[in-house]
Amino acid sequence: MHQTYRRLIALTLCAGLITTAFSTQSEKLWQVSYAATTVSSDDQAQIDDLNNQYEELEEHQKEIQAQIDAAKSEKDKYLAEKNQLNGQIDNTQAQINVLTDKITLLDNMIAENNASIADLEEEIDKDYEIFRQRARASYMSGDSSTISLLLGADSFSDFLMKADITARVAENDREIIAGLEANIAELEKLQEENEANKADLNESKGTLDEKKQQLNGQVSQIQGQIEDIDALQKQYEANKAEIDKMMAQVQSEINDIYASYESQGEYTGGVMTWPVPGYTGITSYYGWRFNNTDFHTGIDISGSNIYGQNIVAAADGVVIKAQETYVQGVGYGRYLIIDHGGNISTLYGHTSQLLVSEGDHVTRGQAIAKVGSTGWSTGPHLHFEVRENGTAVNPLSGYLKP
């Protein structure tokens, strides 16, 4: 089985296991009561768990989409190969048709030659019959041709004339028969050539028929591969839709937890401080990406030698989450959440080091962490989010200016 198929099947099984595991976890999460006026340690633990689940689902979603794209690319390659083979089949069939026409023409010529040979042989048989009857009549009469001519002649000159005529008639008959025999020999030679040509054409046609059969076999094989890819694509589209649904549910539960507490104080408003001084490059913006298959809930800030650079608080606030422990390749990694009041909070993800702790009051521009590449990250950068009532919004829509 093609390597793409093996990877697709492995991801299908993985998606099924994720769906089962998440369904069990989801039933437990919906039973949680959110009566506190601020984020409790239990609620924050659930938020962390849900964020990790969301990031893991997002990663599997990307893998599935990548495999779907790879399958589509593989299918396009097979379709192009199939079209090329069909073109070769059409060309081969055209050659077969030409040879078939030539064979039919030779068959007609052979049939005509056979008819001509039969006619000539019949004519020769008739002439031989005439000669045979002459010879028999001459023999039965008992007269030698010379004496008969002499006795029947009026004069010697008449005898010479009749003898000459008889000789000429015999010679003419012999020439006619010889000509007929020559024609038969020529026709038989032509017949042999036609038969040889027909044999060559039949051999060429047989080769082309075999080639066409092989091409048809290749087309059938490719069509089978295309159908396999189509089936896997359908399965993966279904799995992707299920993961999208699960991600939406996780996000909804995160939002519910955020909505269950009251933000401390009021947000003073205004434009926030850029979180990585001196680095304004944005490698991934807020919104849909990867051909509308993934919604990015923040912005990614990066640049040359950014690893280890200071991350500063975007505004005054209280650190409500300082997550030190993480699983590499999953979630935000080592991250911070700061409550700025008025139900406005910011998140700083994938850091290499945290410089503050939960409960600390921070001021705008204060160093709070170092840029890193922890969690699900493809390189050093800061994942920065702004949330209103727990829901991520575009940081560049009034909160930040590069």
FIVEX-369423 format. One line per field, with one value per residue (C-alpha): residue number from 1; chain; x, y, z. Coordinates in nm, 3 decimals, always signed. Example, Ala and Ser with C-alpha at 12.3 -4.5 7.8 and 13.67 -1.06 7.14 Angstrom:
<pts>
i: 1, 2
ch: A, A
X: +1.230, +1.367
Y: -0.450, -0.106
Z: +0.780, +0.714
</pts>
This chain:
<pts>
i: 1, 2, 3, 4, 5, 6, 7, 8, 9, 10, 11, 12, 13, 14, 15, 16, 17, 18, 19, 20, 21, 22, 23, 24, 25, 26, 27, 28, 29, 30, 31, 32, 33, 34, 35, 36, 37, 38, 39, 40, 41, 42, 43, 44, 45, 46, 47, 48, 49, 50, 51, 52, 53, 54, 55, 56, 57, 58, 59, 60, 61, 62, 63, 64, 65, 66, 67, 68, 69, 70, 71, 72, 73, 74, 75, 76, 77, 78, 79, 80, 81, 82, 83, 84, 85, 86, 87, 88, 89, 90, 91, 92, 93, 94, 95, 96, 97, 98, 99, 100, 101, 102, 103, 104, 105, 106, 107, 108, 109, 110, 111, 112, 113, 114, 115, 116, 117, 118, 119, 120, 121, 122, 123, 124, 125, 126, 127, 128, 129, 130, 131, 132, 133, 134, 135, 136, 137, 138, 139, 140, 141, 142, 143, 144, 145, 146, 147, 148, 149, 150, 151, 152, 153, 154, 155, 156, 157, 158, 159, 160, 161, 162, 163, 164, 165, 166, 167, 168, 169, 170, 171, 172, 173, 174, 175, 176, 177, 178, 179, 180, 181, 182, 183, 184, 185, 186, 187, 188, 189, 190, 191, 192, 193, 194, 195, 196, 197, 198, 199, 200, 201, 202, 203, 204, 205, 206, 207, 208, 209, 210, 211, 212, 213, 214, 215, 216, 217, 218, 219, 220, 221, 222, 223, 224, 225, 226, 227, 228, 229, 230, 231, 232, 233, 234, 235, 236, 237, 238, 239, 240, 241, 242, 243, 244, 245, 246, 247, 248, 249, 250, 251, 252, 253, 254, 255, 256, 257, 258, 259, 260, 261, 262, 263, 264, 265, 266, 267, 268, 269, 270, 271, 272, 273, 274, 275, 276, 277, 278, 279, 280, 281, 282, 283, 284, 285, 286, 287, 288, 289, 290, 291, 292, 293, 294, 295, 296, 297, 298, 299, 300, 301, 302, 303, 304, 305, 306, 307, 308, 309, 310, 311, 312, 313, 314, 315, 316, 317, 318, 319, 320, 321, 322, 323, 324, 325, 326, 327, 328, 329, 330, 331, 332, 333, 334, 335, 336, 337, 338, 339, 340, 341, 342, 343, 344, 345, 346, 347, 348, 349, 350, 351, 352, 353, 354, 355, 356, 357, 358, 359, 360, 361, 362, 363, 364, 365, 366, 367, 368, 369, 370, 371, 372, 373, 374, 375, 376, 377, 378, 379, 380, 381, 382, 383, 384, 385, 386, 387, 388, 389, 390, 391, 392, 393, 394, 395, 396, 397, 398, 399, 400, 401, 402
ch: A, A, A, A, A, A, A, A, A, A, A, A, A, A, A, A, A, A, A, A, A, A, A, A, A, A, A, A, A, A, A, A, A, A, A, A, A, A, A, A, A, A, A, A, A, A, A, A, A, A, A, A, A, A, A, A, A, A, A, A, A, A, A, A, A, A, A, A, A, A, A, A, A, A, A, A, A, A, A, A, A, A, A, A, A, A, A, A, A, A, A, A, A, A, A, A, A, A, A, A, A, A, A, A, A, A, A, A, A, A, A, A, A, A, A, A, A, A, A, A, A, A, A, A, A, A, A, A, A, A, A, A, A, A, A, A, A, A, A, A, A, A, A, A, A, A, A, A, A, A, A, A, A, A, A, A, A, A, A, A, A, A, A, A, A, A, A, A, A, A, A, A, A, A, A, A, A, A, A, A, A, A, A, A, A, A, A, A, A, A, A, A, A, A, A, A, A, A, A, A, A, A, A, A, A, A, A, A, A, A, A, A, A, A, A, A, A, A, A, A, A, A, A, A, A, A, A, A, A, A, A, A, A, A, A, A, A, A, A, A, A, A, A, A, A, A, A, A, A, A, A, A, A, A, A, A, A, A, A, A, A, A, A, A, A, A, A, A, A, A, A, A, A, A, A, A, A, A, A, A, A, A, A, A, A, A, A, A, A, A, A, A, A, A, A, A, A, A, A, A, A, A, A, A, A, A, A, A, A, A, A, A, A, A, A, A, A, A, A, A, A, A, A, A, A, A, A, A, A, A, A, A, A, A, A, A, A, A, A, A, A, A, A, A, A, A, A, A, A, A, A, A, A, A, A, A, A, A, A, A, A, A, A, A, A, A, A, A, A, A, A, A, A, A, A, A, A, A, A, A, A, A, A, A, A, A, A, A, A, A, A, A, A, A, A, A, A, A, A, A, A, A
X: +0.000, +0.127, +0.298, +0.036, -0.235, -0.054, -0.020, -0.381, -0.503, -0.282, -0.425, -0.778, -0.724, -0.568, -0.864, -1.102, -0.913, -0.909, -1.285, -1.352, -1.119, -1.251, -1.614, -1.545, -1.357, -1.628, -1.899, -1.699, -1.630, -1.995, -2.063, -1.832, -1.998, -1.861, -1.985, -1.668, -1.624, -1.265, -1.076, -1.022, -0.732, -0.971, -1.115, -0.769, -0.663, -0.961, -0.871, -0.515, -0.640, -0.887, -0.623, -0.393, -0.675, -0.756, -0.396, -0.367, -0.687, -0.560, -0.238, -0.425, -0.648, -0.341, -0.202, -0.532, -0.553, -0.194, -0.277, -0.593, -0.386, -0.125, -0.399, -0.543, -0.199, -0.148, -0.489, -0.404, -0.082, -0.271, -0.534, -0.263, -0.100, -0.439, -0.505, -0.162, -0.229, -0.571, -0.399, -0.158, -0.452, -0.629, -0.310, -0.259, -0.620, -0.576, -0.273, -0.473, -0.752, -0.504, -0.359, -0.707, -0.797, -0.479, -0.548, -0.903, -0.765, -0.517, -0.792, -0.992, -0.690, -0.617, -0.978, -0.966, -0.638, -0.782, -1.081, -0.851, -0.635, -0.947, -1.066, -0.728, -0.707, -1.056, -0.955, -0.641, -0.849, -1.080, -0.787, -0.632, -0.967, -0.977, -0.624, -0.715, -1.023, -0.816, -0.553, -0.815, -1.001, -0.676, -0.585, -0.928, -0.931, -0.607, -0.474, -0.137, -0.147, +0.105, -0.067, -0.406, -0.287, -0.118, -0.422, -0.657, -0.450, -0.538, -0.178, +0.158, +0.138, -0.200, -0.042, +0.235, -0.019, -0.238, +0.063, +0.177, -0.171, -0.188, +0.153, +0.055, -0.268, -0.078, +0.187, -0.078, -0.253, +0.072, +0.145, -0.201, -0.159, +0.193, +0.062, -0.212, +0.037, +0.264, -0.028, -0.107, +0.254, +0.252, -0.073, +0.056, +0.371, +0.159, -0.060, +0.243, +0.353, +0.005, -0.007, +0.336, +0.230, -0.089, +0.112, +0.337, +0.036, -0.132, +0.186, +0.204, -0.164, -0.112, +0.170, -0.050, -0.341, -0.112, +0.015, -0.341, -0.431, -0.134, -0.229, -0.587, -0.452, -0.246, -0.548, -0.756, -0.486, -0.461, -0.840, -0.836, -0.578, -0.787, -1.093, -0.891, -0.780, -1.138, -1.255, -0.978, -1.051, -1.415, -1.314, -1.073, -1.320, -1.557, -1.282, -1.183, -1.543, -1.561, -1.240, -1.371, -1.680, -1.470, -1.248, -1.553, -1.682, -1.347, -1.338, -1.695, -1.605, -1.299, -1.520, -1.771, -1.497, -1.369, -1.722, -1.777, -1.550, -1.551, -1.246, -1.072, -1.089, -1.148, -0.938, -0.787, -0.815, -0.583, -0.331, -0.133, +0.246, +0.403, +0.491, +0.838, +1.026, +1.230, +1.061, +0.757, +0.760, +0.435, +0.463, +0.101, -0.199, -0.526, -0.795, -0.829, -0.517, -0.397, -0.666, -0.935, -0.871, -0.735, -0.843, -0.549, -0.660, -0.375, -0.067, +0.282, +0.568, +0.912, +1.238, +1.608, +1.772, +1.444, +1.500, +1.556, +1.445, +1.228, +0.850, +0.679, +0.330, +0.103, -0.077, -0.108, -0.270, -0.256, -0.098, -0.381, -0.189, +0.181, +0.214, +0.563, +0.510, +0.428, +0.458, +0.682, +0.485, +0.152, -0.040, +0.100, +0.398, +0.521, +0.277, +0.124, -0.223, -0.264, -0.599, -0.610, -0.954, -1.280, -1.282, -0.977, -0.688, -0.374, -0.195, +0.177, +0.261, +0.566, +0.799, +1.138, +1.131, +0.872, +0.984, +0.665, +0.431, +0.057, -0.091, +0.186, +0.080, +0.262, +0.292, +0.286, +0.625, +0.752, +0.955, +0.744, +0.901, +1.155, +1.079, +1.106, +0.968, +0.795, +0.477, +0.346, +0.591, +0.787, +1.045, +1.119, +0.829, +0.569, +0.207, +0.011, -0.364, -0.613, -0.936, -1.260, -1.474, -1.259, -1.308, -1.004, -1.022, -0.789, -0.503, -0.449, -0.807, -0.740, -0.528, -0.186, +0.002, +0.328
Y: +0.000, +0.348, +0.535, +0.811, +0.552, +0.411, +0.757, +0.838, +0.515, +0.576, +0.924, +0.788, +0.551, +0.833, +1.063, +0.792, +0.749, +1.124, +1.143, +0.865, +1.009, +1.360, +1.251, +1.099, +1.408, +1.636, +1.467, +1.542, +1.903, +1.989, +1.884, +2.152, +2.439, +2.787, +2.979, +3.161, +3.530, +3.481, +3.200, +2.924, +2.682, +2.406, +2.625, +2.728, +2.363, +2.291, +2.586, +2.454, +2.107, +2.240, +2.462, +2.164, +1.958, +2.239, +2.271, +1.894, +1.882, +2.174, +1.986, +1.674, +1.894, +2.032, +1.681, +1.563, +1.865, +1.808, +1.446, +1.552, +1.798, +1.527, +1.287, +1.547, +1.608, +1.231, +1.203, +1.484, +1.301, +0.978, +1.159, +1.314, +0.972, +0.819, +1.085, +1.022, +0.648, +0.705, +0.915, +0.628, +0.388, +0.611, +0.634, +0.257, +0.195, +0.428, +0.223, -0.098, +0.046, +0.130, -0.221, -0.374, -0.176, -0.294, -0.655, -0.624, -0.479, -0.766, -1.019, -0.868, -0.875, -1.237, -1.330, -1.156, -1.330, -1.665, -1.599, -1.499, -1.807, -2.025, -1.862, -1.913, -2.272, -2.331, -2.176, -2.390, -2.697, -2.608, -2.562, -2.889, -3.056, -2.915, -3.045, -3.380, -3.409, -3.312, -3.567, -3.834, -3.754, -3.767, -4.095, -4.249, -4.147, -4.338, -4.064, -3.919, -3.549, -3.529, -3.790, -3.638, -3.297, -3.432, -3.624, -3.342, -3.078, -2.960, -2.894, -2.906, -2.538, -2.601, -2.876, -2.644, -2.378, -2.620, -2.765, -2.419, -2.327, -2.647, -2.580, -2.223, -2.332, -2.580, -2.321, -2.059, -2.304, -2.377, -2.003, -1.939, -2.216, -2.102, -1.747, -1.872, -2.075, -1.770, -1.562, -1.827, -1.832, -1.451, -1.457, -1.731, -1.528, -1.221, -1.437, -1.551, -1.188, -1.087, -1.376, -1.279, -0.914, -1.022, -1.235, -0.937, -0.710, -0.967, -0.990, -0.610, -0.597, -0.866, -0.661, -0.351, -0.548, -0.669, -0.315, -0.185, -0.458, -0.363, +0.006, -0.077, -0.277, +0.022, +0.250, +0.007, -0.002, +0.377, +0.407, +0.174, +0.395, +0.704, +0.536, +0.442, +0.803, +0.926, +0.691, +0.804, +1.168, +1.119, +0.948, +1.227, +1.500, +1.333, +1.307, +1.669, +1.781, +1.587, +1.747, +2.093, +2.021, +1.906, +2.216, +2.441, +2.261, +2.299, +2.670, +2.707, +2.547, +2.771, +3.072, +2.949, +2.925, +3.274, +3.408, +3.256, +3.503, +3.881, +4.061, +4.268, +4.644, +4.832, +4.836, +5.181, +5.158, +5.288, +5.117, +4.841, +4.830, +4.611, +4.287, +4.228, +4.559, +4.591, +4.296, +4.392, +4.112, +3.914, +3.565, +3.460, +3.689, +3.649, +3.467, +3.180, +3.025, +2.709, +2.736, +2.820, +2.502, +2.658, +2.967, +3.142, +3.305, +3.556, +3.686, +3.531, +3.778, +3.671, +3.792, +3.722, +3.628, +3.678, +3.375, +3.486, +3.847, +4.015, +3.989, +4.281, +4.329, +4.493, +4.685, +4.703, +4.400, +4.090, +3.760, +3.506, +3.219, +3.136, +2.790, +2.653, +2.285, +2.174, +1.893, +1.978, +1.977, +2.038, +2.359, +2.699, +2.545, +2.773, +3.068, +3.360, +3.514, +3.867, +4.018, +4.390, +4.458, +4.516, +4.151, +4.216, +3.969, +3.891, +3.561, +3.513, +3.167, +2.948, +3.138, +3.000, +3.154, +3.318, +3.620, +3.664, +3.440, +3.402, +3.685, +3.933, +4.285, +4.398, +4.734, +4.826, +4.754, +4.538, +4.233, +3.925, +3.644, +3.547, +3.451, +3.077, +2.785, +2.564, +2.362, +2.333, +2.565, +2.545, +2.806, +3.087, +3.335, +3.486, +3.382, +3.682, +3.691, +3.949, +3.816, +3.998, +3.809, +3.506, +3.520, +3.581, +3.894, +4.045, +4.213, +4.453, +4.584, +4.870, +4.704, +4.690, +4.890, +4.745
Z: +0.000, -0.081, +0.205, +0.189, +0.249, +0.554, +0.708, +0.638, +0.800, +1.107, +1.150, +1.109, +1.403, +1.605, +1.538, +1.654, +1.982, +2.041, +1.983, +2.237, +2.500, +2.460, +2.484, +2.829, +2.946, +2.809, +3.017, +3.331, +3.235, +3.189, +3.550, +3.696, +3.889, +3.835, +4.139, +4.231, +4.166, +4.047, +3.876, +4.131, +4.116, +4.006, +3.730, +3.617, +3.609, +3.387, +3.165, +3.136, +3.055, +2.800, +2.640, +2.607, +2.458, +2.217, +2.104, +2.065, +1.860, +1.655, +1.585, +1.476, +1.263, +1.087, +1.036, +0.891, +0.660, +0.549, +0.468, +0.284, +0.079, +0.015, -0.092, -0.329, -0.474, -0.513, -0.678, -0.922, -1.010, -1.074, -1.280, -1.497, -1.540, -1.621, -1.885, -2.037, -2.051, -2.207, -2.473, -2.542, -2.559, -2.813, -3.021, -3.004, -3.103, -3.402, -3.513, -3.465, -3.681, -3.959, -3.951, -3.945, -4.258, -4.430, -4.333, -4.469, -4.795, -4.827, -4.756, -5.042, -5.274, -5.179, -5.248, -5.588, -5.675, -5.577, -5.805, -6.094, -6.045, -6.045, -6.371, -6.539, -6.426, -6.564, -6.898, -6.914, -6.840, -7.130, -7.372, -7.262, -7.321, -7.676, -7.743, -7.595, -7.821, -8.129, -8.053, -7.991, -8.317, -8.512, -8.356, -8.413, -8.783, -8.836, -9.064, -9.014, -9.036, -9.320, -9.547, -9.473, -9.571, -9.889, -10.009, -9.931, -10.106, -10.457, -10.531, -10.368, -10.289, -10.125, -9.916, -9.796, -9.707, -9.506, -9.325, -9.226, -9.094, -8.889, -8.739, -8.657, -8.488, -8.271, -8.189, -8.103, -7.873, -7.698, -7.657, -7.511, -7.257, -7.175, -7.120, -6.894, -6.694, -6.665, -6.537, -6.279, -6.165, -6.131, -5.936, -5.708, -5.641, -5.564, -5.345, -5.145, -5.098, -4.983, -4.738, -4.602, -4.567, -4.394, -4.150, -4.071, -4.018, -3.794, -3.588, -3.555, -3.466, -3.203, -3.048, -3.040, -2.893, -2.616, -2.556, -2.538, -2.289, -2.070, -2.083, -1.989, -1.695, -1.579, -1.612, -1.403, -1.137, -1.125, -1.111, -0.810, -0.638, -0.712, -0.562, -0.252, -0.212, -0.256, +0.018, +0.254, +0.176, +0.272, +0.595, +0.679, +0.597, +0.843, +1.108, +1.051, +1.093, +1.421, +1.545, +1.446, +1.652, +1.948, +1.924, +1.925, +2.234, +2.412, +2.328, +2.454, +2.785, +2.821, +2.757, +3.015, +3.278, +3.196, +3.209, +3.554, +3.732, +3.761, +3.637, +3.904, +3.852, +3.531, +3.217, +3.178, +2.803, +2.536, +2.314, +2.480, +2.490, +2.221, +2.406, +2.251, +2.227, +1.909, +1.734, +1.529, +1.272, +1.264, +1.116, +1.169, +1.211, +1.396, +1.198, +0.954, +0.804, +0.626, +0.354, +0.611, +0.807, +1.128, +1.323, +1.487, +1.814, +1.837, +1.659, +1.641, +1.686, +1.567, +1.421, +1.391, +1.725, +1.913, +2.137, +2.498, +2.439, +2.704, +2.690, +2.864, +3.007, +2.753, +3.030, +3.408, +3.567, +3.784, +3.683, +3.707, +3.551, +3.537, +3.383, +3.433, +3.352, +2.998, +2.748, +2.454, +2.130, +2.304, +2.378, +2.473, +2.652, +2.933, +2.936, +3.131, +3.157, +3.290, +3.396, +3.310, +3.456, +3.273, +3.162, +2.943, +2.966, +2.767, +2.710, +2.638, +2.501, +2.421, +2.657, +2.759, +3.108, +3.336, +3.540, +3.747, +3.945, +3.992, +4.199, +4.108, +4.013, +3.699, +3.528, +3.161, +3.000, +3.290, +3.182, +3.262, +3.055, +2.788, +2.427, +2.364, +2.165, +2.422, +2.364, +2.009, +1.834, +1.511, +1.616, +1.864, +1.881, +2.111, +2.072, +2.201, +2.263, +2.382, +2.533, +2.606, +2.858, +2.786, +2.408, +2.188, +1.972, +1.713, +1.905, +1.614, +1.619, +1.861, +2.129, +1.962, +1.703, +1.564
</pts>
